[in-house]
């Protein structure tokens, strides 16, 4: 615009004489925005939409201004109005799709791209952009259809080749993607990025060999690349190579000190070790000082109504609203919340939506997709929704949004199902139970106040499980112990104790399985050597593999006679699955949250004799159970019924207990406001 056009004075005078001219209001708004004051442009642009609500252009200009202010939800609403008034414009539909994606509403964004492509089917850029959204939603096959169409129009598009390589790997596996990744490198030299993405996708498919090869090559080519070291560390952790994982992760943190996810991965890796509580806590405080403390400057008072008895607005912030251990557990609490007491908001950092995602979305009063929202925008959204209690689920695990929580977007923050303290000074409570955290007797250190409910972990009955089978031991002539836990939990202390048990029962066997990890020869051989070093013939260790569906997986669990809980990081879902299949589990009660989950399960099932307080007690409990097959058989037959009648599956009571705890916390907050 010229200097004269940037001067809003004449427009203001004209509007004073004739205030019902929508296009003049629109032009005034655009002139103010062009001068750099986009916020002040909103009022005249809104006035234009009021004066002529059936005119598309003012709505489009309002959407543009709101987008410039990163008010994505409001911008999307304005663009929807513009599109409704000019339905034949593919560019408006595409712009709406882009805004929805920035708002984290990926499903809606895909639908907007569907409309845009229907209006302009020859525009292959739209197909490329829709493919990105489809891939984000986990529809790799659908993304490939769009990408191949886009590639036909632009055969040398490196970015298109790159996305095809990732989608092919997800659909057809590593071998099929090799040529596509090679083309990416040849087209634009993005070798490191291609290697890292190939490694991450392979890791997600448990293709360990390809993931290792990719990360090693990336580090060889770029030894200073923090992402390569961090991703390799995460892979090592999943393979039980905790020492290597810690070394690689610390290297990544040196190269990229502000990489918050790497530091959270370090906390997780340290959690597999039996380290002193003070040392573990100190690392959490370092995490807070480095990553969360800067966000504390953005904290401002929440204006929530301090009425102690009104209906509460509770938000659940999670990356696990899908068929995941946490997703399938927390859904019961959400299903049974008393809607007279609680209004439920779910903030979902979920890339791959599935039936569980859709189920939780239908249950919630409001389901907000947070993909695409940065931490500041997410915190603002939670604050704008006037959430009273924000439940931060599994804070230090993958795709966590702890930095958004650090901005204190709700009056009360509650940590749920994290493996340790969050380390946040602003986190008010840690939801727990008297077994996991004995009142006044826990050695664990934490920043939160403990919020005790009768039982910490809720589980859903497993509908796809096969019936409980007969005890395997009598027909085999020996007892089979088993653990289906992540090999990261099988440290040297665990191997030593399990070896003592196997030495005491020389005919017994030990079955180990975790996804497809034990199909990797060096992972399997390394663990077998550790048992051999303790006098146990490797032939007695049964390594089960295969990418089984859940019924087949549970059938394999049922081939075990007695489950062995690892420590200091107990099993959770794996323990429940074993118990559901009639397999009793022996546990060693530890000194912190991670090591007392098994004790909580067994206490609520009325099986305290399976909870050991020390190593000798652990071996004795397992050996005694193995020596009494009649008792073991009776226990096996009745375990599923025992679970169904226990608090472990009592979702209504679980939800009531949470609501009682939340109400008490809310009343304390209201009292403090008076």
Secondary structure, 3 states (H helix, E strand, C coil): CCCCCCCCHHHHHHHHHCCCCHHHHHHHHHHHHHCCCHHHHHHHHHHHHHHCCCCHHHHHHHHHHHHHCCCHHHHHHHHHHHHHHCCCCHHHHHHHHHHHHHCCCHHHHHHHHHHHHHHCCCCHHHHHHHHHHHHHCCCHHHHHHHHHHHHHHCCCCHHHHHHHHHHHHHHHCHHHHHHHHHHHHHHHCCHHHHHHHHHHHHHHCCCHHHHHHHHHHHHHHCCCCHHHHHHHHHHHHHCCCHHHHHHHHHHHHHHCCCCHHHHHHHHHHHHCCCCCHHHHHHHHHHHHHHHHHHHHCCCCCCCCCCCCCCCEEEEEEECCCCCCHHHHHHHHHHHCCCCCCEEEEEEECCCCCCHHHHHHHHHCCEEEECCCCCHHHHHHHHHHCCCCEEEEECCCCCCCCHHHHHCCCCCEEEEECCCCCCCCCCCCEEEEECCCCCCCCCCCCCCCEEEEECCCCCCCCCCCCCCCCCCCHHHHCCCEEEECCCHHHCCHHHHHHHHHHHHHCCCCEEEECCCCHHHCHHHHHHHHHHHHCCCCCHHHEEECCCCCCHHHHHHHHCCCCEEECCCCCCCCHHHHHHHHCCCEEEEECCCCHHHCHHHHHHHHCCCHHHEECCHHHHHHHHHHHHCCHHHHHHHHHHHHHHHHCCHHHCHHHHHHHHHHHHHHHHHHHHHHHC
